[in-house]
Amino acid sequence: MRILIVDDESLNRFLLIHMLEQEGYSECYEATNGDQALSVARQVDPDLVLLDVVMPDMSGYEVAPKLKALSKTNYLPIIFITSLEDRASLIRCLEVGGDDFVAKPFDRLVLAAKIRAHGRIRSLNTRIEQQNAMLLQHQQAMDREHEIVDHIFKNAIRHTPEMAACFDFKLAPAEQFNGDVFLTEKSPSGGAYYLIGDFTGHGLASAIGVLPVARAFHIMAEKGLGVAEMARTINATLLHLLPANMFLAAIIAEISDDGCQQQIWHGGMPQILVKRATNQCIEALPSAHMALGILAPQEFESHCITLECNRDDQLLLCTDGLIEITNSEGVMLNEEGVEQWFAQPDATASAIHARANQYTGCAQQQDDMTVVIYTCQPFASILTSPPDKPALPLTVAMTLAAPQLKDPDIMTRFVDTVCQDPGMAAIRSRLFTVLSELYSNALEHGVLRLDSNLKQAEDGFIAYYETRAIRLAELTAATIHIKYVYDPDRACITLTITDTGDGFDLEQVQKVGDSAAFGRGLPLIFELCDTVQYSKGGREATVTLLLPWAAALH
């Protein structure tokens, strides 16, 4: 320890040095006045100072703060050496920066004890300074890394001004990074896609999953993929990337160009609320599937629902961070509370978020919170250019045997094959939906001879798909023939699907009401296709789809 002794009396300095050497402190420095003390301090940077109060020219009261200012550390202990005994003088010693004092004549044991005590304090202070410096360096490194990650997230999650204007949304993360995600993209067919999702947990660990989802979503939307394809692809991606205890609850949807029809895949999210413009009645659409990143491809259910709306109808979508907020009494808002807020005439995403803060008493947010309100409206204003028109005619015929029928992605591969022309992006989503429904009917009701009445029983869907899996695994001899014909002169696609099964009674299936748990695929086919014809006892279906520019050819 480097000790600086400042005293104008040489005898005092001699006695102090002798005492300190006896205690093992050999690195001692002397100064006879204040100026010399400051000069020595600049050279040796002492660890402790023994300072006389009464000195000529500059008193110890004046020297103490200057010595403190010169120190390279935050704590330089100064022990005043004084023969003064009045209370005011001793108080002033401490007020000007002194840390302790010893009285003359010196008591060696007391002086040594005080030096050791202040030495320990200085060592602790030095250690704290070093730790603070390390923490500051770590914090600065984290800040730089967060800036980089934040930059990447902002580039990955993009909303064009035109698309952002079509949705009223508010995202409120619980931490710096958001485990919720809301994505939008224009559809090649003239409408729009959106995805609202909620990863398990919150913060950076949850938000990291947003990157692959955002990239996949935008790429698939630009290609015009169907919602079912999107859900299946994102599920497979997350199943491969995420740990077993992490998943993505999500709603993926495609909105038609008039803004009034949606194809929706709804997995693990709170219910969608639909407020009708005509009577302000609110309908609820509950989740129909498990979240993404849980089920294997062969178990994954990608069927979508079709929502029909009118202009100015509104949809509210939110993550569970909203419905799970609690007030000061611990009462959860729940979906009923969200529905009451949405029923208000001034309901906006920002207003609902403000009401959530008011409900919680502005308590610290426990989970990420996202609110999206969509008002049904045409999307014509966001189209920048008319879609490309594929000019070349194309015919593709394919016969699927048992091994191919067991492939859950076979329809995606087929659509990829026939939609390689960029001009097909405008029709791809519609084509995939129609083809998937036709194929499912042929496979399940024709080849596998499944009875849809199974779905009517309690746990009927589970029994239905368990039976489907068993029969598909045992399948050895069956085929489904698919023929695709594109005629550019008529701007028309003709699809023919023929199976080797027993067929089915079309009239009987069409009698099934909308309240049934099955029979909804055929109405969707009739709605999306321009013509539909079944023949050969239900074993062959032929449909036509007119492309968006067909009307201009006539």
N, C-alpha and C positions, 0 to 999 in steps of 0.2 A: 504494500500500500504506500502510495506517495503522499507524504504529509508535509504541508507548508506551514512553517511557524513564523508568525508576523508579530514582532515585539521590538520596541525601541531600546529595551534594556538587554544588554548582552548576557548578564547573569541569568535572567529569566530564560533566554534562548538556550543557554548552556544546560541549565537544569532540565528543561523540557526534553532536549535531545538526549541527555543522559538517561532520563526515565524511559523514554521511548525505546532506546536501544536495549535497555534491560528487559523490555516487554517484547523484543524481537522486531521492532520497526526500525530498520536500518536505512531506509530510503527517505531521509528527512532533508528539507530545504529551508533556508533561512531568508528572512527579509526584515529590514530595520524600519521601514516606513511603508506607507500606502502605495506610493509610486513604484517602489521596488517590488512590493508584493504583486502588483499587477503585471509587472515585467516578468517576474519568475513564473507566474501562473500561465502566461502566454507560452512560455517555453516548455514547462513540464506537465501542464494540465493535472493538477493535484487531485487526489481522491478525497482528501479531507483537509480542512484549514483550522489551525489554532490561531485565533486573532485577538490581539490586545485591543481594549476599547480606547484607552487614552494614549494617543500618540501625537507627536508634533505634525504640523502641516495638514494631515488628513487623518481624521479619527477612524476608529474601527466601524462606527456607524455609517460612515461614508464609503469605506472600502468594501464592506460586505455585499451590497447589491451589485457593485461593479465586478467583484469576483464571481458572483453567481452568473452574471451575464456572459462572462468569458468562458464558463464551463462548457465543455462539449457534450455533457450529459444533462438530463433534466434535474438531477439531484446532486448537488455538491454540499455535503454537510459542513457547516461552519460552527465551531465551538468557541464562544467568546471566553477570553481569559481576563478576569477583572477582579479588582479589589473593591469595586463599588458594591455596596450592600443595600442601597435604597431600592425600594420596590419599583419606582418609575424607571430607573436605569436598566434594571433587569428586564422589565417589560419591553423597553425600547430595543434591547438586544434582539429579542425575538421578532419585533415588528419590522426591523430593517432587513431581515433575511437570515438571522441566526437561527440555529436549530437547537442549541443547548449552550450552557455556560458552566465554567468551573471557577472556583474562587481561589485567589492567592491567600496564603501559600498553598502550593499544589499538593494534593493527596494522590500519590502514584496509583494506588489501586482504583480509586474512583475515576481518575482520568483514563486509565487503561480500559476500565469497564465501559465508559461512555464511548471511547473510540471503537471498541469492538461492536457495541450496539449500533452505532451509526455506520460502521462498516457493513454490518449485516443488512441494514436498511438500504444502503447504496447498492449492494450486490443484488438484492431483490429488485430494486428499481431498474438496475441495468438489465436484469433478465426480462423484466416486463417490457422495457424499451425494445429489446431484441425480438421478443414475441410479437409486440405490436407492429414492428417493422415487417416481420414475416407475414402477419395477418394482413397488413396493408398491401404487401406485394401479392399475396394470394387473392385478395379482393380485387385488386387491379387486373390480375390475370383473368379472374372470373368475369369481370365487367367486359373485358375485351372479347372473351369467348361468347358472352351473352349478346354482345353487339353483333358478332358474326352470325350467331344462330338466329337472332331477331331479323337480320337482313335476309337470311335464307328463307325464313318463314314468310316474310312479307312478299318475297318474289314467288314463293310456291303458292300462296293463297291469294289469287288475283280475282278481282271483281272489276269488270269493265264499267265505266260510268253508266253506260246504257243499261247493263244488267243490274247494277246496284240500284238504279232508280226504280226498277220493277219490284223490288223487295224492301220491306221495312224491317230492319233487323238490328239487334243490339247484342253484342258479345261482351260479357263481363267476366274475365278470368279471376280466379281466387288468388293466383300468384302472377309472376311476371309472364309466364308462358301458359298458353291456354290448351287444356285437354279437350275442349269442345272445338268443333269445326263447322263452318258454314261455307259451302262452295256453290258457285253458279257458273253456268256456261251456256252460250248460245247453241241451239240445236241446228244441224244442217237442214232440217225440215221446216225451219222457220219459228219454232217454239223455243223452249229453254229447258235446261236440266238444273236440278239443285240437289244438294246433299247436306243434311244436317246430322251431325254425329257427336257422340260423347264417349271418349275413351275412358277406361277404368282409371279412377283416381284423378289427380290434377297436378299441375306443375310441369317441369321439363320432361320428366319420365313419361308422362302421358302424352305431352305435345309432340314428342318425337315421332309418334305413329302417324301424325297428320301428314308428314312429308310424302311417304309412298302413296297414301290415299289420295292426296291432292293431285299428284302427278298422274296416277292411273285414271282418276276421274276426268281430268281435262283432256287427256289423250283419247279416252273412250268417247267422251262427248263430241270431240271434234270429228271423230269417225262416224258418229251417228249410231253408236251401239244402243241396244235396247236396255231398259232398266234391269231386267232379269240378268242379262249378260254382265252388266256392271256389278250387280250384287254378287254374282258367282265369282267374278274375277277378283274383286276386292276381298271377298271371304278367303279365297285361296291364297292371296298375297299375305294377308294378316295371319292366317293360320301358320304360314311358314316363318313369318318374321317375329311375331309376338310371343312372349312367354305364356305358359299355360294359364296364369291367373290374370291375364289382360285381354280385353276384347273391345269391340267398337259397337255400341248401340247406334243404329243409324236409320234414317229415312232417306231413300233415294227416289227421285221422281223425275218424270219428263212431262212437261206441259205442252199441250198442242199450240199451234200458231195463233188460234183465237183466244188462248188463255183460259179456256173453260173445261178442258178435259185433261186429266192427269193419269198416268200409269205410275203406281206407287208401290215400292217395296218397303215394308215397315217392320223392322226387327229390333225389339228390345227397348224402344223409345216410349215416352209418355204418349197418350192418345193425341191424335190430330183433332183439332176442333174446327168445324166448318160452320160459319155464320152466314145464313142465307140473307141476301139483300132485301128480298121481298117482305119477309115477316120477322127478321132478326132472330129466328129460331136457330139454336145451336145443336149440331149433331156431332157425335164423337166417333172417331175411327180408332179402335184399339190396335195394339201391336199384333201382327199375325205370325211373326217368325222369331227365332232366336237371334241374338246379336251376331255380328260378323266376327270371324276369327275363332269360332268355337267348333263348328261341325266340319267333318271331312267332306270333300267334294261329293262323294256318293250319297252322303246323308243330307246335304244342304238343300233347302227348299227355296226355290227362286221365283215361285209364282207371285204375280203382282195383282193388285186390285185396280179397277178402273173407277175413278171418281168423276162424276158428271156435275158440273157447276154452271151457273149463269153469270153473266157479266156483273161485276161489283160484289159477288159473293166473296167472303174472306176466309182464309185458312190461318190458323195459329198453330205453330209448331214450337216446341220448347224442349230443353234438356231437363233432366231430373234435378238439376241445381236450382230450378225455380220451384218445382212442386214440393221439394223437401225442406224449404226454408221454414224456420220456426220463429214464433214471436217470443216476447219476454216470459210468457207463461209456459213455453215449451210446446205450444200447439202448432202442428205442421199445417202448412197451407193446403197441400194435397191438390189433386186435379180438380176437385169441386171449386176450390178457391180461385184457381186460374180461370175456370169457366165463368165465374161471376165477374172477374175483372175484364175478361174478353167481351162480356155482354154489354159493358158500358159503351155509350156512343163515341166517346173520345179515346177508345182503346188504341194505343200505338205501342210499338216495341219499347220506346223510351219511357212512355208513361207507365207501362207495366213494370219495367225495371225500377222506376222511381217508387212505385207502390211497394215493390219487394223490399227496397231499402227502408221504407217507412214501416213496413210490417215487422222487420227484424230490429227496428230501433237503430238502424245503421251499425249493427254489430258486425264484427269481422266476418267476412264471407267465408263459408266453409267449403264451397264447391264452385266449380265453373258454372256460369249461368248464361244461357243463350235463348233469345226470344226472336222468332221470325213471324212476320205477318205478311201474307201475300193476298193482294186484291186481284181478282180475276180480270184480265184485260188483254187485248190483242197485243201480240209481239211484233207486229209489222214494222214498228218504228225502229227496231234494233237490227233489222236486216241490212247489211251493208251492200250486198250484191245478190243477185238471183243464183240459185244453186246450179252447179255444173250438170250437164245432161249427158249421160253415157250414150255414145253414138253407135257402138258396135252391138249387133245382135249376139245373144249368148244362149246356148242350151247346155244344161248340165243334167246328166242322169246318173243316179247312184243307187245301188242295191245294197242294203245293210243286212248282213247276216247276224247270227247270235252274238259273236264276239263284239261287233260294232254296236249292237243294241244295248250292250252293258256299259258302254262308254257314256258317262253323264254329260260330257262336253261335245258330243257328236254334232249337235245342231249348231253350236258356236263355230265348229270347224267348217261345216257346210256353208254357213252364212259368210264366213271369212273368204271362202273360195269364190262365191258368186258376187261378192261386193268389193272386189279388188279395185274396180274402177272408182275413182274419187267421186264421180257423179252419183254413185249409189248411196252415198252417206245420207242423203235426204230421205231415203226410204228404208234404210237399214233397220232402224228400231221397229218400225211397223212390220217389216218383213220377218224379223226374228220372232216377234210376238206371235204372228199368225202361224209361222212354221212350227214354233215350239208347241202351240196348242194343238195343231193338226197332228204332229208327231206324238204328243202325249196321248191323244185319243186313240191313235192307231196302235201304239205300244200297249197302253194299259187296258183298253177295252177290247181291242181286236186281238193282239198277240197273247197278252197275259190273261185275258178274260176276267178282269177284275170287276167286281160289282160295286158301283158307287153308293149303293144303299148301305154299305159298311160304314160310311162316314156319318150316317144319321145316328148311330148308337153313341153312347157315352164312350169317350176315348176312341171314337170311330176313326179319326184321322190316323192315330197311332197304329191301330189294327190294319187299316188300309195300306199304309206304307210299309209295315212289317211284312204283310202278305206280298206286296209288290216286290220287295227286296228278295224274298224267298223264291218266288216264281222266276224272277229275272236271273237269279244265280243258277237255277236249275234249267234254264232255257238252253236248248241245243239245236233245235231245227225250227227256224222261223225267219222270215225276211220282211223288210219294209222297203218298198221301192219309191224313190223320190225323183221327180222330174221338174226341173226349173227351166222356164223359157222366158227370155226377155225380148220383146219386140219394140225396137226404137220407133218404128213408124206409127205405132199405136200408143207409145209410152205406157206399155202394159206389161205386167209380170203375170205369168200363169204358173200355178203350182199344182202338181198332181201327186198325191200320196196314196199308195196302194199297199195293203198289208195282207198277209196270208192267214189272218185270224178268222174268227167266226162272224165278224161284223157286229153291228148293233142297230137297234130300231131308232132312227132319227126322230120320228114323230113322238115316240115315247119320251125321249130325252128332252125334246123341246117343250113338253108339257110340265116339266119340273119348274116350280115357282122360284122366284128370286130369293125366297126365305130358306130354300134348301141349302144344305152344306155342300152340294155338288151341282154339276150341270151348268156352271158358269162359264166354262171355256167356249162352248158353242156360241152363246150370245156375243161373246167378244169377237169370235171369228166373223160372224155375220155383220158385226158393227164395223170392223176394220177392212173387210173385203168388199169389193164392188159386186162380185157375184160369187155364190157358193152353191156347189152341186155335189150331192152324195149319190153314189151308185154302187152296184154289185153288193147290195145288201148291207151297205154301210162300210164296206171294206175299201172303197176308193172315194177320195175327196178331191175335187177340182175347184180351185178358187182363182179369181183374178184380182189384181191390185193395180189400179190406175195411178201413175206417178203424178206428182204435183203439177207438171206442165202439160198433162194430157189435154186439158181443156183448150189450151192455146193451139192445138193441132187441128181442131174442128171448127 
